[in-house]
Amino acid sequence: MVLFTAEHGNREMSKKHAREGIGRCWTEMRPKPLSGEPWIFDNGAYLDWVRDKEFNDTAYWKRLWRAYAVGRPYFAVVPDIVAEGKKSLEYSMWWIERLPPSWSWYLAIQDDMDMAEVKAVIKWYDGFFLGGSNDFKQEAGRWCDLAHSKGLKFHYARCGTRKRIAHAKRIGADSIDSAGCLQSPQRYQEVMDAFYETHEQLEIAV
């Protein structure tokens, strides 16, 4: 399982993480991955939603083409609409035909998204990015199973607690991200300890 932190400019931390296979999820800054460092290109929709702003597609295109010049990410997230299952899927379908095909594009899975409708368009995507509310995270297992049954990867977003990391490991997620691990030394240590612990140790901790 691959771990991604939020974007940051701490080069020493990046060097350490790159040696360990830990990457960064770039949302606003221009991606500057180190050689061999995995990285994600996020669409920024969640950040806009938190800030009570509409998704700025013009700004997104500018960020996308700057990132495209950097190279190929581990994956990129197709634009979506947070907490709007059916509408989000329709929106992502509009975007997927317009995005550079040389990248791996993940569909953001949101609350109330219909699995049958997702199955009907699954051929367009390379993986799933589990978004949605905290309660919706409990459904991660069935979405991970669907992705893997079709040969796709599964990413568990906002996975920054011991309990969620344990959950991600149990269901077999391919990657996770945590922005919270950069908020304090204590949160950082909690995430890293949980990430490197075995399934058995995590079960006891939860």
Contacts in CASP RR format, 6 or more apart in sequence:
PFRMAT RR
TARGET T0000
AUTHOR 0000-0000-0000
METHOD contacts of the structure
MODEL  1
MVLFTAEHGNREMSKKHAREGIGRCWTEMRPKPLSGEPWIFDNGAYLDWV
RDKEFNDTAYWKRLWRAYAVGRPYFAVVPDIVAEGKKSLEYSMWWIERLP
PSWSWYLAIQDDMDMAEVKAVIKWYDGFFLGGSNDFKQEAGRWCDLAHSK
GLKFHYARCGTRKRIAHAKRIGADSIDSAGCLQSPQRYQEVMDAFYETHE
QLEIAV
1 168 0 8 1.000
1 169 0 8 1.000
1 172 0 8 1.000
1 173 0 8 1.000
1 174 0 8 1.000
1 175 0 8 1.000
1 176 0 8 1.000
1 195 0 8 1.000
2 21 0 8 1.000
2 22 0 8 1.000
2 23 0 8 1.000
2 38 0 8 1.000
2 74 0 8 1.000
2 174 0 8 1.000
2 175 0 8 1.000
2 176 0 8 1.000
3 21 0 8 1.000
3 22 0 8 1.000
3 23 0 8 1.000
3 175 0 8 1.000
3 176 0 8 1.000
3 177 0 8 1.000
3 178 0 8 1.000
3 191 0 8 1.000
3 195 0 8 1.000
4 22 0 8 1.000
4 23 0 8 1.000
4 24 0 8 1.000
4 25 0 8 1.000
4 38 0 8 1.000
4 39 0 8 1.000
4 40 0 8 1.000
4 74 0 8 1.000
4 175 0 8 1.000
4 176 0 8 1.000
4 177 0 8 1.000
4 178 0 8 1.000
5 17 0 8 1.000
5 22 0 8 1.000
5 23 0 8 1.000
5 24 0 8 1.000
5 25 0 8 1.000
5 177 0 8 1.000
5 178 0 8 1.000
5 179 0 8 1.000
5 181 0 8 1.000
5 182 0 8 1.000
6 24 0 8 1.000
6 25 0 8 1.000
6 27 0 8 1.000
6 177 0 8 1.000
6 178 0 8 1.000
6 179 0 8 1.000
6 180 0 8 1.000
6 181 0 8 1.000
6 182 0 8 1.000
7 24 0 8 1.000
7 25 0 8 1.000
7 26 0 8 1.000
7 27 0 8 1.000
7 28 0 8 1.000
7 29 0 8 1.000
7 31 0 8 1.000
8 14 0 8 1.000
8 24 0 8 1.000
8 182 0 8 1.000
9 29 0 8 1.000
9 32 0 8 1.000
14 23 0 8 1.000
14 24 0 8 1.000
14 34 0 8 1.000
14 37 0 8 1.000
15 34 0 8 1.000
17 23 0 8 1.000
17 24 0 8 1.000
17 37 0 8 1.000
18 34 0 8 1.000
18 35 0 8 1.000
18 36 0 8 1.000
18 37 0 8 1.000
21 37 0 8 1.000
21 38 0 8 1.000
22 38 0 8 1.000
23 33 0 8 1.000
23 37 0 8 1.000
23 38 0 8 1.000
23 39 0 8 1.000
23 40 0 8 1.000
23 74 0 8 1.000
24 31 0 8 1.000
24 33 0 8 1.000
24 37 0 8 1.000
24 39 0 8 1.000
24 40 0 8 1.000
25 39 0 8 1.000
25 40 0 8 1.000
25 42 0 8 1.000
25 177 0 8 1.000
25 179 0 8 1.000
26 39 0 8 1.000
26 40 0 8 1.000
26 41 0 8 1.000
26 42 0 8 1.000
26 67 0 8 1.000
26 73 0 8 1.000
27 42 0 8 1.000
27 44 0 8 1.000
27 47 0 8 1.000
28 44 0 8 1.000
28 47 0 8 1.000
28 63 0 8 1.000
30 63 0 8 1.000
30 66 0 8 1.000
30 67 0 8 1.000
30 70 0 8 1.000
31 39 0 8 1.000
31 41 0 8 1.000
31 66 0 8 1.000
31 67 0 8 1.000
31 70 0 8 1.000
31 73 0 8 1.000
32 70 0 8 1.000
33 39 0 8 1.000
33 70 0 8 1.000
38 73 0 8 1.000
38 74 0 8 1.000
39 73 0 8 1.000
39 74 0 8 1.000
40 73 0 8 1.000
40 74 0 8 1.000
40 75 0 8 1.000
40 76 0 8 1.000
40 77 0 8 1.000
40 155 0 8 1.000
40 177 0 8 1.000
41 64 0 8 1.000
41 67 0 8 1.000
41 73 0 8 1.000
41 75 0 8 1.000
41 76 0 8 1.000
41 77 0 8 1.000
41 103 0 8 1.000
42 76 0 8 1.000
42 77 0 8 1.000
43 55 0 8 1.000
43 60 0 8 1.000
43 76 0 8 1.000
43 77 0 8 1.000
43 78 0 8 1.000
43 79 0 8 1.000
43 80 0 8 1.000
43 108 0 8 1.000
44 55 0 8 1.000
44 60 0 8 1.000
44 77 0 8 1.000
45 55 0 8 1.000
45 79 0 8 1.000
45 80 0 8 1.000
45 81 0 8 1.000
45 82 0 8 1.000
45 108 0 8 1.000
46 82 0 8 1.000
46 131 0 8 1.000
48 54 0 8 1.000
48 55 0 8 1.000
48 56 0 8 1.000
49 82 0 8 1.000
49 83 0 8 1.000
55 79 0 8 1.000
55 81 0 8 1.000
57 79 0 8 1.000
60 79 0 8 1.000
64 99 0 8 1.000
64 100 0 8 1.000
67 73 0 8 1.000
67 76 0 8 1.000
68 100 0 8 1.000
68 103 0 8 1.000
72 102 0 8 1.000
72 103 0 8 1.000
72 104 0 8 1.000
73 103 0 8 1.000
73 104 0 8 1.000
74 104 0 8 1.000
74 175 0 8 1.000
75 103 0 8 1.000
75 104 0 8 1.000
75 105 0 8 1.000
75 106 0 8 1.000
75 126 0 8 1.000
75 127 0 8 1.000
75 129 0 8 1.000
75 153 0 8 1.000
75 155 0 8 1.000
76 99 0 8 1.000
76 103 0 8 1.000
76 104 0 8 1.000
76 105 0 8 1.000
76 106 0 8 1.000
77 105 0 8 1.000
77 106 0 8 1.000
77 108 0 8 1.000
77 129 0 8 1.000
78 92 0 8 1.000
78 95 0 8 1.000
78 96 0 8 1.000
78 99 0 8 1.000
78 105 0 8 1.000
78 106 0 8 1.000
78 107 0 8 1.000
78 108 0 8 1.000
78 125 0 8 1.000
79 91 0 8 1.000
79 92 0 8 1.000
79 95 0 8 1.000
80 88 0 8 1.000
80 91 0 8 1.000
80 92 0 8 1.000
80 107 0 8 1.000
80 108 0 8 1.000
80 110 0 8 1.000
81 87 0 8 1.000
81 88 0 8 1.000
81 91 0 8 1.000
81 110 0 8 1.000
82 88 0 8 1.000
82 110 0 8 1.000
82 131 0 8 1.000
82 132 0 8 1.000
83 110 0 8 1.000
83 111 0 8 1.000
83 132 0 8 1.000
83 133 0 8 1.000
84 91 0 8 1.000
84 110 0 8 1.000
85 110 0 8 1.000
85 111 0 8 1.000
85 112 0 8 1.000
85 113 0 8 1.000
85 114 0 8 1.000
86 112 0 8 1.000
86 113 0 8 1.000
86 114 0 8 1.000
86 117 0 8 1.000
88 108 0 8 1.000
88 110 0 8 1.000
88 113 0 8 1.000
89 107 0 8 1.000
89 110 0 8 1.000
89 113 0 8 1.000
89 114 0 8 1.000
89 117 0 8 1.000
89 118 0 8 1.000
89 121 0 8 1.000
92 107 0 8 1.000
92 108 0 8 1.000
93 121 0 8 1.000
93 124 0 8 1.000
96 105 0 8 1.000
96 107 0 8 1.000
96 124 0 8 1.000
96 125 0 8 1.000
99 105 0 8 1.000
104 126 0 8 1.000
104 127 0 8 1.000
104 153 0 8 1.000
105 124 0 8 1.000
105 125 0 8 1.000
105 126 0 8 1.000
105 127 0 8 1.000
106 125 0 8 1.000
106 126 0 8 1.000
106 127 0 8 1.000
106 128 0 8 1.000
106 129 0 8 1.000
106 153 0 8 1.000
106 155 0 8 1.000
107 118 0 8 1.000
107 124 0 8 1.000
107 125 0 8 1.000
107 127 0 8 1.000
107 128 0 8 1.000
107 129 0 8 1.000
108 129 0 8 1.000
108 131 0 8 1.000
109 118 0 8 1.000
109 128 0 8 1.000
109 129 0 8 1.000
109 130 0 8 1.000
109 131 0 8 1.000
109 132 0 8 1.000
109 143 0 8 1.000
110 131 0 8 1.000
110 132 0 8 1.000
110 136 0 8 1.000
111 132 0 8 1.000
111 133 0 8 1.000
111 135 0 8 1.000
111 136 0 8 1.000
115 142 0 8 1.000
115 143 0 8 1.000
115 146 0 8 1.000
118 146 0 8 1.000
119 146 0 8 1.000
122 146 0 8 1.000
122 150 0 8 1.000
122 152 0 8 1.000
125 152 0 8 1.000
126 152 0 8 1.000
126 153 0 8 1.000
127 147 0 8 1.000
127 152 0 8 1.000
127 153 0 8 1.000
127 154 0 8 1.000
127 155 0 8 1.000
128 143 0 8 1.000
128 144 0 8 1.000
128 146 0 8 1.000
128 147 0 8 1.000
128 152 0 8 1.000
128 153 0 8 1.000
128 154 0 8 1.000
128 155 0 8 1.000
129 155 0 8 1.000
129 157 0 8 1.000
130 137 0 8 1.000
130 140 0 8 1.000
130 143 0 8 1.000
130 144 0 8 1.000
130 154 0 8 1.000
130 155 0 8 1.000
130 156 0 8 1.000
130 157 0 8 1.000
130 173 0 8 1.000
131 137 0 8 1.000
131 157 0 8 1.000
131 158 0 8 1.000
137 156 0 8 1.000
137 158 0 8 1.000
137 164 0 8 1.000
137 167 0 8 1.000
140 156 0 8 1.000
140 167 0 8 1.000
140 168 0 8 1.000
140 171 0 8 1.000
140 173 0 8 1.000
141 171 0 8 1.000
143 154 0 8 1.000
144 154 0 8 1.000
144 156 0 8 1.000
144 171 0 8 1.000
144 172 0 8 1.000
144 173 0 8 1.000
145 171 0 8 1.000
147 153 0 8 1.000
147 154 0 8 1.000
148 154 0 8 1.000
148 172 0 8 1.000
153 174 0 8 1.000
153 175 0 8 1.000
154 171 0 8 1.000
154 172 0 8 1.000
154 173 0 8 1.000
154 174 0 8 1.000
154 175 0 8 1.000
155 173 0 8 1.000
155 174 0 8 1.000
155 175 0 8 1.000
155 176 0 8 1.000
155 177 0 8 1.000
156 164 0 8 1.000
156 167 0 8 1.000
156 168 0 8 1.000
156 171 0 8 1.000
156 173 0 8 1.000
156 175 0 8 1.000
156 176 0 8 1.000
156 177 0 8 1.000
157 176 0 8 1.000
157 177 0 8 1.000
158 164 0 8 1.000
158 177 0 8 1.000
158 178 0 8 1.000
158 179 0 8 1.000
159 165 0 8 1.000
159 167 0 8 1.000
159 168 0 8 1.000
159 173 0 8 1.000
159 176 0 8 1.000
159 177 0 8 1.000
159 178 0 8 1.000
160 176 0 8 1.000
160 178 0 8 1.000
160 180 0 8 1.000
160 181 0 8 1.000
160 187 0 8 1.000
160 190 0 8 1.000
160 191 0 8 1.000
160 194 0 8 1.000
161 190 0 8 1.000
161 191 0 8 1.000
161 194 0 8 1.000
162 190 0 8 1.000
162 193 0 8 1.000
162 194 0 8 1.000
162 202 0 8 1.000
162 205 0 8 1.000
162 206 0 8 1.000
163 206 0 8 1.000
164 176 0 8 1.000
165 176 0 8 1.000
165 191 0 8 1.000
165 194 0 8 1.000
165 195 0 8 1.000
165 202 0 8 1.000
166 194 0 8 1.000
166 199 0 8 1.000
166 202 0 8 1.000
166 203 0 8 1.000
166 205 0 8 1.000
166 206 0 8 1.000
168 176 0 8 1.000
169 199 0 8 1.000
169 202 0 8 1.000
170 199 0 8 1.000
176 195 0 8 1.000
178 191 0 8 1.000
180 187 0 8 1.000
180 191 0 8 1.000
181 187 0 8 1.000
181 188 0 8 1.000
181 190 0 8 1.000
181 191 0 8 1.000
181 192 0 8 1.000
182 188 0 8 1.000
194 202 0 8 1.000
194 205 0 8 1.000
197 205 0 8 1.000
END
